[in-house]
């Protein structure tokens, strides 16, 4: 006979409990080289200043503010070379 738990429910202590799944895969535990760096992200005013410099380098033409911001952010985070127009 099974022992009784709270509210009179039967508890089978001999039954195997479900084992928890390991949700962390081997690749998820590997930290990319860039993620290990302790360099803080650039501040918005730094990004703004660099985006303005990019705007001036392009001759001050309007309509690419978002591109300038993203490029400035990428440069300040230490990303790849600038992704400007390749002239093709």
N, C-alpha and C positions, 0 to 999 in steps of 0.2 A: 504494500500500500504506500502511496505517496504522502509525504508530509503536507500539511495544509499551510498555505501562506495567508497573507492578509485577505480578508473578506471571504475566507473559505475556499480559495482557489487551490488547486493541486499544483505542487511544484515537483518536477522530476529532476532531482540533482544529478542523476546518472546520465542524463542526455548531454551530448556534446553541444556546446554553444557554438553559434556561428562565429567564425574567425573574421576579424576585421581585415579588410582589403588594404594592401599597401597602395595608396593612391599616388605616390611619388614615383615616377619612372626614373630610370637611370639618367636620361637626358635632362630631366627637370632638375635634378640635383646638381648637375654640372653648371657652374656659374660662368657665363661668358667673361672673357678678359676685361671688356669695357665695363661690365657691371661691377667688377671688383674695385674699380677706381673710386677713390673717395672725393673726387673733384665735385664740388657742388654745381648744380645746374646754373646756367647764366640767368642773371636777373633781367626782368622785363626792360629796365632802362638801358641795360647793356645791349640787348637785342634791338631795341628801338634805335639806339645810336648807330649800330652797325647796319641796320636796314636803311637808315637815312644815308649813310655813306654809299651803300649799293645803289640807292636811288640817284644820288648825284653822279656816280660813275656811269650810270645809264643815260645821263644827260637830262635828268629831271623829268622824264616823260611819265605821265600819269597812267594809272590803271594796272600797275603791277605791285601794288603795296603788299598784298598777301604773299606774292612770290618773294619779294625782298625780305619780308619778315621770316619766312620759312628758311630761306637761304642763310640769313644772318644767324638764326637759331642753330642750324646745322653746322655752320662754321664754328660758332662759339662752343658747341658741344664737342668739337674735335672730330666732326664727321669727315666725309670724303672731300675731295677737291670741290671747289664751287661748281654748281650745276648750271652755269649760265648758258646762253645760246652758243652753239658750236659753230655758227656761221655757215651751216649747210643750206 
